[in-house]
């Protein structure tokens, strides 16, 4: 990202020198040509600080990169991936301007925001970015568990949740599967993905005691890719960018197995059972105080933002009307 900003600066300087060298052939002062729209845009500077969901990170980082290189090269947009819960902690204390989340803000977090004088709607704007499909992944050499029912996924991840040394075998799930120990992996409690899986899929049943929870999604990809008996869960985007290392499990929600994909992830589509919204939350107080923050938020919901880049990062975009409504709200912010 730094290299792209340096390149943008070099290009800008080149344009300045080029225009200076052409001064003798410039149009007369009384010529009334309309300047391009880009020339009318206010040049902004400063920073935009974002942290939160590791699932949302690739999408938001891509939006930030495009914003800095194509729209406002003097604005520094910094995107972190501490996790949804960790991100909200920073957002509540005012450390960040936007907070990405792979689950909706919790009531307890809303209360903490209120304690800081931040009311949802009045001081904090919830922005739905896209749809994600929670994806169950297995090793490329796993030939038996390519399809699972939703109940089997739950059974596996809640089996014998007593001691870490309790073993769960594939044959415990289906008798004709290998009598080999299943190795369970997933994101840790900092991540909204963990919370979505635990609360919405497992219905708050204790997870299998031997599960290995990690902070970094790249670590999970490596662990599953190296172990024939591994199984993990995370957002579809991380699977989509690692199809050479992993295979996704097709899940049967009652009408036959459905593989996660941009054509199946959605609230009314075949993968609805494991579909969720992903969000970013904007501090409207900061947006009113600092024009670069408001401008960036407008870019996120513009046709060039999440609407365009969601699919490129493993998310299903929302209807255009949703982004248009957010644009109207942000245009009214003063």
C-alpha positions as CSV (number, residue, x, y, z in Angstrom):
1,X,0.0,0.0,0.0
2,X,2.9,2.3,0.9
3,X,4.5,1.7,-2.5
4,X,1.3,2.6,-4.3
5,X,1.0,5.9,-2.4
6,X,4.6,6.7,-3.3
7,X,3.9,5.9,-6.9
8,X,0.8,8.1,-6.8
9,X,2.9,10.9,-5.4
10,X,5.5,10.5,-8.2
11,X,2.8,10.5,-10.9
12,X,1.3,13.7,-9.4
13,X,4.7,15.4,-9.4
14,X,5.2,14.3,-13.0
15,X,1.9,15.9,-14.0
16,X,2.9,19.1,-12.3
17,X,6.2,19.4,-14.2
18,X,4.5,18.4,-17.4
19,X,1.9,21.2,-17.1
20,X,4.6,23.7,-16.2
21,X,6.5,22.8,-19.3
22,X,3.5,23.3,-21.4
23,X,2.7,26.8,-20.0
24,X,3.3,28.6,-23.3
25,X,0.7,26.6,-25.1
26,X,-2.1,26.9,-22.5
27,X,-5.5,28.1,-23.4
28,X,-6.3,31.9,-23.0
29,X,-7.7,33.1,-19.7
30,X,-11.0,33.9,-21.2
31,X,-11.6,30.4,-22.5
32,X,-14.5,28.8,-20.6
33,X,-13.9,25.1,-20.6
34,X,-15.6,23.1,-17.8
35,X,-13.0,21.3,-15.7
36,X,-13.3,17.6,-15.2
37,X,-15.2,16.3,-12.2
38,X,-12.0,15.1,-10.6
39,X,-10.6,18.7,-10.6
40,X,-13.7,19.9,-8.7
41,X,-13.2,17.3,-5.9
42,X,-11.9,18.8,-2.7
43,X,-8.4,17.7,-2.0
44,X,-8.2,16.1,1.4
45,X,-5.5,15.0,3.8
46,X,-5.2,13.4,7.2
47,X,-5.9,9.9,8.4
48,X,-8.8,7.4,8.7
49,X,-8.3,4.7,11.4
50,X,-10.2,1.4,11.0
51,X,-9.9,-1.8,13.0
52,X,-12.0,-4.9,13.7
53,X,-13.0,-8.0,11.8
54,X,-10.4,-10.2,10.2
55,X,-13.0,-11.5,7.9
56,X,-13.9,-8.1,6.7
57,X,-10.3,-7.0,6.5
58,X,-9.5,-8.0,2.9
59,X,-12.6,-6.1,1.6
60,X,-12.0,-3.0,3.6
61,X,-8.2,-3.0,2.8
62,X,-9.1,-3.2,-0.9
63,X,-11.5,-0.3,-0.6
64,X,-8.9,1.7,1.3
65,X,-6.2,1.0,-1.2
66,X,-8.4,2.1,-4.1
67,X,-9.5,5.2,-2.3
68,X,-5.9,6.3,-1.6
69,X,-4.6,5.6,-5.1
70,X,-7.6,6.7,-7.1
71,X,-9.4,9.4,-5.1
72,X,-7.5,11.0,-2.2
73,X,-3.7,10.2,-2.3
74,X,-3.0,12.5,0.6
75,X,-5.3,10.7,3.0
76,X,-3.9,7.8,4.9
77,X,-6.4,5.0,5.6
78,X,-5.1,2.5,8.1
79,X,-7.0,-0.8,8.3
80,X,-6.4,-3.3,11.1
81,X,-7.7,-6.8,11.8
82,X,-7.8,-7.3,15.6
83,X,-11.1,-9.1,15.4
84,X,-14.7,-7.8,15.7
85,X,-14.8,-7.8,19.5
86,X,-11.3,-6.4,19.9
87,X,-12.2,-3.8,17.3
88,X,-15.3,-2.7,19.1
89,X,-13.2,-2.1,22.3
90,X,-11.1,0.3,20.4
91,X,-14.1,2.0,18.8
92,X,-15.9,2.4,22.1
93,X,-12.9,4.3,23.6
94,X,-12.6,6.5,20.5
95,X,-9.4,5.0,19.2
96,X,-10.8,4.3,15.7
97,X,-13.1,6.1,13.2
98,X,-14.7,3.0,11.8
99,X,-15.0,-0.5,13.3
100,X,-15.5,-3.6,11.0
101,X,-17.5,-6.5,12.3
102,X,-18.5,-9.9,11.0
103,X,-21.5,-9.8,13.4
104,X,-23.9,-7.2,14.6
105,X,-23.0,-5.0,17.5
106,X,-24.0,-6.5,20.8
107,X,-26.4,-5.0,23.3
108,X,-23.6,-4.9,25.8
109,X,-21.5,-2.9,23.4
110,X,-24.3,-0.5,22.7
111,X,-24.5,0.1,26.4
112,X,-20.8,0.8,26.6
113,X,-21.1,3.2,23.7
114,X,-24.0,5.0,25.5
115,X,-21.7,5.3,28.6
116,X,-19.3,7.2,26.4
117,X,-22.1,9.5,25.0
118,X,-22.4,7.6,21.7
119,X,-26.0,6.7,20.7
120,X,-26.6,4.3,17.9
121,X,-28.1,6.2,15.0
122,X,-27.3,9.7,16.5
123,X,-23.6,9.3,16.9
124,X,-22.8,5.9,15.5
125,X,-24.0,4.7,12.0
126,X,-24.3,1.0,11.3
127,X,-23.4,0.2,7.7
128,X,-24.1,-3.3,6.2
129,X,-21.3,-4.1,3.7
130,X,-22.1,-7.4,2.2
131,X,-23.1,-11.0,2.7
132,X,-20.6,-13.7,3.9
133,X,-21.0,-17.4,4.0
134,X,-19.5,-19.2,7.0
135,X,-17.5,-22.0,5.3
136,X,-16.5,-25.3,6.7
137,X,-13.2,-26.4,5.1
138,X,-11.2,-29.7,5.1
139,X,-7.9,-30.9,3.7
140,X,-7.6,-31.6,0.0
141,X,-6.9,-35.3,0.7
142,X,-10.1,-35.8,2.6
143,X,-12.3,-37.9,0.3
144,X,-15.1,-38.8,2.8
145,X,-16.4,-35.6,4.4
146,X,-17.0,-33.5,1.3
147,X,-20.7,-33.3,2.2
148,X,-22.1,-32.8,5.7
149,X,-25.6,-32.0,7.0
150,X,-25.9,-29.0,9.2
151,X,-26.7,-31.3,12.2
152,X,-23.5,-33.2,11.5
153,X,-21.4,-30.0,11.6
154,X,-23.0,-29.2,15.0
155,X,-22.5,-32.7,16.2
156,X,-18.8,-32.7,15.3
157,X,-18.0,-29.4,16.9
158,X,-19.9,-30.1,20.1
159,X,-18.9,-33.7,20.5
160,X,-17.3,-34.9,23.9
161,X,-16.7,-31.3,25.0
162,X,-15.3,-32.3,28.3
163,X,-11.5,-32.6,28.3
164,X,-8.9,-31.5,25.8
165,X,-7.6,-35.1,25.5
166,X,-11.0,-36.5,24.6
167,X,-10.8,-37.8,21.1
168,X,-13.5,-37.5,18.4
169,X,-13.2,-39.8,15.4
170,X,-14.6,-39.4,11.9
171,X,-16.4,-42.8,12.5
172,X,-18.3,-41.2,15.4
173,X,-20.0,-39.0,12.8
174,X,-20.7,-41.7,10.2
175,X,-19.8,-45.4,10.9
176,X,-18.3,-46.0,7.5
177,X,-15.8,-43.1,7.8
178,X,-12.2,-43.7,9.0
179,X,-11.5,-44.3,12.7
180,X,-9.1,-41.5,12.8
181,X,-9.1,-38.5,15.1
182,X,-10.7,-35.3,13.9
183,X,-8.5,-32.2,14.4
184,X,-10.7,-29.2,14.9
185,X,-9.7,-25.6,14.2
186,X,-11.3,-22.2,14.1
187,X,-10.8,-18.4,14.8
188,X,-10.5,-17.4,18.5
189,X,-12.9,-15.5,20.6
190,X,-11.7,-12.1,19.3
191,X,-13.4,-12.8,16.1
192,X,-17.1,-12.2,15.2
193,X,-16.8,-15.5,13.1
194,X,-16.3,-17.4,16.3
195,X,-19.2,-15.7,17.9
196,X,-21.5,-16.3,14.9
197,X,-20.6,-19.9,14.9
198,X,-20.9,-20.4,18.6
199,X,-24.1,-18.4,19.1
200,X,-26.0,-18.9,15.8
201,X,-24.9,-22.3,14.6
202,X,-24.0,-24.2,17.8
203,X,-26.7,-22.3,19.8
204,X,-24.2,-21.7,22.6
205,X,-23.4,-25.3,23.1
206,X,-19.9,-25.9,24.4
207,X,-17.4,-26.4,21.6
208,X,-15.4,-29.6,21.5
209,X,-12.6,-29.3,24.1
210,X,-9.8,-30.2,21.7
211,X,-10.6,-27.4,19.2
212,X,-7.5,-25.3,18.3
213,X,-8.5,-21.6,18.1
214,X,-6.2,-19.1,16.3
215,X,-6.0,-15.4,15.9
216,X,-4.7,-15.4,12.3
217,X,-6.8,-16.8,9.5
218,X,-3.6,-17.5,7.5
219,X,-2.5,-19.9,10.3
220,X,-5.8,-21.7,10.1
221,X,-5.4,-22.2,6.3
222,X,-1.9,-23.6,6.9
223,X,-3.0,-25.9,9.7
224,X,-5.8,-27.4,7.7
225,X,-3.8,-27.7,4.5
226,X,-1.1,-29.8,6.3
227,X,-3.5,-32.2,8.1
228,X,-5.6,-34.8,6.3
229,X,-7.9,-35.1,9.4
230,X,-8.4,-31.3,9.9
231,X,-11.6,-29.4,9.7
232,X,-12.2,-25.7,10.4
233,X,-14.6,-22.8,9.9
234,X,-14.2,-19.3,8.8
235,X,-15.5,-16.8,6.2
236,X,-15.9,-17.7,2.6
237,X,-13.4,-15.1,1.4
238,X,-10.5,-16.9,3.0
239,X,-11.5,-20.2,1.4
240,X,-12.0,-18.5,-2.0
241,X,-8.4,-17.2,-1.9
242,X,-7.0,-20.6,-0.9
243,X,-8.9,-23.1,-3.1
244,X,-5.5,-24.5,-4.1
245,X,-4.9,-25.6,-0.5
246,X,-8.4,-26.4,0.9
247,X,-11.8,-27.8,-0.1
248,X,-15.1,-26.5,1.1
249,X,-17.7,-28.8,2.5
250,X,-21.1,-28.7,0.9
251,X,-23.7,-28.4,3.6
252,X,-27.2,-30.0,3.5
253,X,-29.7,-27.7,5.2
254,X,-32.6,-30.1,4.5
255,X,-32.9,-29.9,0.7
256,X,-29.6,-31.4,-0.4
257,X,-26.0,-30.4,-0.1
258,X,-25.1,-26.8,-1.1
259,X,-21.6,-25.6,-1.7
260,X,-20.8,-22.0,-0.6
261,X,-20.3,-19.6,-3.4
262,X,-21.3,-16.1,-4.6
263,X,-24.3,-17.6,-6.3
264,X,-25.5,-19.4,-3.2
265,X,-24.6,-17.1,-0.3
266,X,-27.6,-14.9,0.6
267,X,-30.6,-14.6,3.0
268,X,-32.9,-16.1,0.3
269,X,-30.5,-18.5,-1.4
270,X,-29.4,-22.1,-0.9
271,X,-26.6,-21.3,1.6
272,X,-28.9,-19.1,3.7
273,X,-28.4,-21.4,6.8
274,X,-24.8,-20.3,7.1
275,X,-25.2,-16.8,5.6
276,X,-24.5,-13.6,7.7
277,X,-24.1,-9.9,7.1
278,X,-20.8,-8.2,7.7
279,X,-20.7,-4.6,8.8
280,X,-18.7,-1.5,9.5
281,X,-19.7,1.1,12.2
282,X,-18.9,4.8,11.7
283,X,-18.3,7.3,14.4
284,X,-20.5,10.2,13.1
285,X,-19.0,12.7,15.5
286,X,-15.6,12.1,13.9
287,X,-17.2,12.2,10.5
288,X,-18.6,15.7,11.2
289,X,-15.3,16.9,12.6
290,X,-12.9,15.5,9.9
291,X,-13.9,15.7,6.2
292,X,-11.6,12.9,5.2
293,X,-13.5,10.4,7.4
294,X,-16.9,11.4,6.0
295,X,-15.5,11.3,2.5
296,X,-14.1,7.8,3.0
297,X,-17.4,6.5,4.4
298,X,-19.2,7.9,1.3
299,X,-16.6,6.0,-0.9
300,X,-17.2,2.8,1.0
301,X,-20.9,2.8,0.1
302,X,-20.4,4.3,-3.4
303,X,-20.6,2.2,-6.6
304,X,-16.8,2.1,-6.5
305,X,-16.7,0.7,-2.9
306,X,-18.3,-2.4,-1.4
307,X,-20.8,-2.7,-4.3
308,X,-17.9,-3.2,-6.7
309,X,-15.3,-4.9,-4.6
310,X,-17.3,-7.3,-2.4
311,X,-17.3,-10.1,-5.0
312,X,-13.6,-9.7,-5.7
313,X,-13.0,-10.4,-2.0
314,X,-15.3,-13.4,-1.5
315,X,-18.5,-11.6,-0.4
316,X,-21.9,-11.3,-2.0
317,X,-22.8,-7.7,-2.6
318,X,-26.0,-6.2,-1.2
319,X,-28.7,-4.7,-3.5
320,X,-27.7,-1.3,-5.0
321,X,-30.6,0.3,-3.2
322,X,-29.1,-0.5,0.2
323,X,-25.9,1.3,-0.7
324,X,-27.9,4.2,-2.2
325,X,-29.7,4.6,1.1
326,X,-26.5,4.9,3.0
327,X,-25.2,7.4,0.5
328,X,-28.2,9.6,1.1
329,X,-27.7,9.5,4.8
330,X,-24.1,10.4,4.6
331,X,-24.7,13.2,2.1
332,X,-27.0,14.8,4.8
333,X,-24.2,14.7,7.5
334,X,-23.1,18.2,8.3
